[in-house]
Amino acid sequence: MSYTKIHFVYYEEMLFDRYGYQEEKEHKMHHRKLTAQVDEYYARFKRGDSDLSSDLLGFLMDWLNHHILIDDVAYADFLTKQGCK
């Protein structure tokens, strides 16, 4: 959980700000939503929620298939064109 938040704020979002990524606000909104969902899954884990495993797997599959493979690829292409390595 901590790594996810640090990665977003100190890596991805810093690059958005530095290079003027036009989809920055929407992408940051997705990050906030993800971290809120991760916090909720953690709370469910602490409560011993028996449905957590299948719900979490679905959530992670959706995150991988949509956010990472579509949204992150878009900003990676943008940053590469800006000379970011």
JOPEFEN-V239691 format. One record per residue. N is the residue number from 1. PSI is psi in whole degrees, 0 to 359 (none if undefined). OMEGA is omega in whole degrees, 0 to 359 (* if undefined). Layout:
N,PSI,OMEGA / N,PSI,OMEGA
//
This chain:
1,314,180 / 2,317,181 / 3,318,180 / 4,312,181 / 5,317,179 / 6,317,180 / 7,315,181 / 8,307,188 / 9,314,188 / 10,356,178 / 11,287,185 / 12,306,187 / 13,329,175 / 14,319,178 / 15,322,177 / 16,313,181 / 17,315,183 / 18,320,186 / 19,2,175 / 20,44,180 / 21,123,186 / 22,333,180 / 23,18,185 / 24,311,184 / 25,316,180 / 26,318,181 / 27,319,177 / 28,324,177 / 29,319,177 / 30,320,178 / 31,317,180 / 32,319,179 / 33,316,180 / 34,313,182 / 35,324,176 / 36,320,179 / 37,319,178 / 38,317,177 / 39,320,179 / 40,318,177 / 41,322,178 / 42,318,178 / 43,319,178 / 44,320,177 / 45,313,180 / 46,329,179 / 47,351,181 / 48,30,181 / 49,121,184 / 50,344,179 / 51,2,187 / 52,315,187 / 53,308,182 / 54,323,178 / 55,317,181 / 56,319,178 / 57,315,177 / 58,317,179 / 59,313,181 / 60,322,177 / 61,318,178 / 62,317,180 / 63,314,179 / 64,310,186 / 65,332,181 / 66,295,188 / 67,307,185 / 68,312,186 / 69,345,178 / 70,297,185 / 71,314,182 / 72,325,177 / 73,322,180 / 74,314,181 / 75,329,177 / 76,317,177 / 77,316,179 / 78,310,183 / 79,322,178 / 80,317,179 / 81,336,177 / 82,358,179 / 83,7,179 / 84,135,181 / 85,none,*
//
